[in-house]
Amino acid sequence: MRQATRGQHYALFICSLALVIAAGLAFSGHEVTASIIGGLDLIGLAAVFIAGRVFVRSSGEAEPEASE
């Protein structure tokens, strides 16, 4: 459980850092590079969540419930 939580914190940090870098590039006039970095960041994040759900379903494990 602690490892999963730590992984989520690292992922949040890395994604936030990539978005900050993309924003900095966009404001400095490098819109194309910022769009590529921001787009890849969002696509990669979505792919990880989708792949995680597919892996959980295919392995027969119970899908973790969302905590509120």
C-alpha positions as YAML, in Angstrom:
chain: A
units: angstrom
residues:
- id: 1
  name: MET
  ca: [0.00, 0.00, 0.00]
- id: 2
  name: ARG
  ca: [2.80, 2.41, 0.89]
- id: 3
  name: GLN
  ca: [4.61, 1.65, -2.37]
- id: 4
  name: ALA
  ca: [1.48, 2.42, -4.40]
- id: 5
  name: THR
  ca: [0.99, 5.69, -2.54]
- id: 6
  name: ARG
  ca: [4.63, 6.64, -3.07]
- id: 7
  name: GLY
  ca: [4.31, 5.84, -6.78]
- id: 8
  name: GLN
  ca: [1.27, 8.08, -7.05]
- id: 9
  name: HIS
  ca: [3.15, 10.93, -5.37]
- id: 10
  name: TYR
  ca: [6.08, 10.51, -7.75]
- id: 11
  name: ALA
  ca: [3.72, 10.43, -10.74]
- id: 12
  name: LEU
  ca: [2.00, 13.60, -9.54]
- id: 13
  name: PHE
  ca: [5.35, 15.33, -9.15]
- id: 14
  name: ILE
  ca: [6.62, 14.26, -12.59]
- id: 15
  name: CYS
  ca: [3.38, 15.22, -14.36]
- id: 16
  name: SER
  ca: [3.25, 18.56, -12.58]
- id: 17
  name: LEU
  ca: [6.87, 19.25, -13.48]
- id: 18
  name: ALA
  ca: [6.23, 18.42, -17.16]
- id: 19
  name: LEU
  ca: [3.22, 20.74, -17.24]
- id: 20
  name: VAL
  ca: [5.19, 23.56, -15.58]
- id: 21
  name: ILE
  ca: [7.98, 23.12, -18.13]
- id: 22
  name: ALA
  ca: [5.42, 23.13, -20.96]
- id: 23
  name: ALA
  ca: [3.84, 26.32, -19.58]
- id: 24
  name: GLY
  ca: [7.25, 27.98, -19.30]
- id: 25
  name: LEU
  ca: [8.07, 27.05, -22.88]
- id: 26
  name: ALA
  ca: [4.69, 28.34, -24.08]
- id: 27
  name: PHE
  ca: [5.19, 31.71, -22.37]
- id: 28
  name: SER
  ca: [8.71, 32.02, -23.77]
- id: 29
  name: GLY
  ca: [7.52, 31.61, -27.36]
- id: 30
  name: HIS
  ca: [8.10, 27.89, -27.96]
- id: 31
  name: GLU
  ca: [4.46, 26.93, -28.44]
- id: 32
  name: VAL
  ca: [5.07, 23.85, -30.60]
- id: 33
  name: THR
  ca: [7.53, 22.32, -28.14]
- id: 34
  name: ALA
  ca: [5.21, 23.14, -25.23]
- id: 35
  name: SER
  ca: [2.30, 21.51, -27.04]
- id: 36
  name: ILE
  ca: [4.32, 18.36, -27.68]
- id: 37
  name: ILE
  ca: [5.49, 18.07, -24.07]
- id: 38
  name: GLY
  ca: [2.06, 18.87, -22.63]
- id: 39
  name: GLY
  ca: [0.28, 16.53, -25.03]
- id: 40
  name: LEU
  ca: [2.65, 13.64, -24.42]
- id: 41
  name: ASP
  ca: [2.33, 14.19, -20.68]
- id: 42
  name: LEU
  ca: [-1.47, 13.99, -20.78]
- id: 43
  name: ILE
  ca: [-1.54, 11.07, -23.22]
- id: 44
  name: GLY
  ca: [0.98, 9.15, -21.13]
- id: 45
  name: LEU
  ca: [-0.98, 9.77, -17.95]
- id: 46
  name: ALA
  ca: [-4.23, 8.59, -19.55]
- id: 47
  name: ALA
  ca: [-2.49, 5.52, -21.00]
- id: 48
  name: VAL
  ca: [-1.16, 4.51, -17.58]
- id: 49
  name: PHE
  ca: [-4.62, 4.69, -16.01]
- id: 50
  name: ILE
  ca: [-6.23, 2.77, -18.87]
- id: 51
  name: ALA
  ca: [-3.50, 0.12, -18.90]
- id: 52
  name: GLY
  ca: [-3.78, -0.26, -15.13]
- id: 53
  name: ARG
  ca: [-7.51, -0.92, -15.33]
- id: 54
  name: VAL
  ca: [-7.07, -3.40, -18.19]
- id: 55
  name: PHE
  ca: [-4.32, -5.20, -16.27]
- id: 56
  name: VAL
  ca: [-6.47, -5.46, -13.13]
- id: 57
  name: ARG
  ca: [-9.42, -6.86, -15.08]
- id: 58
  name: SER
  ca: [-7.33, -9.36, -17.07]
- id: 59
  name: SER
  ca: [-5.50, -10.67, -14.00]
- id: 60
  name: GLY
  ca: [-8.76, -11.40, -12.19]
- id: 61
  name: GLU
  ca: [-7.96, -9.20, -9.22]
- id: 62
  name: ALA
  ca: [-10.63, -7.08, -7.63]
- id: 63
  name: GLU
  ca: [-10.46, -3.51, -8.87]
- id: 64
  name: PRO
  ca: [-9.57, -1.12, -6.05]
- id: 65
  name: GLU
  ca: [-12.45, 1.06, -4.91]
- id: 66
  name: ALA
  ca: [-12.16, 4.82, -5.10]
- id: 67
  name: SER
  ca: [-11.84, 6.40, -1.68]
- id: 68
  name: GLU
  ca: [-13.60, 9.65, -1.06]
...
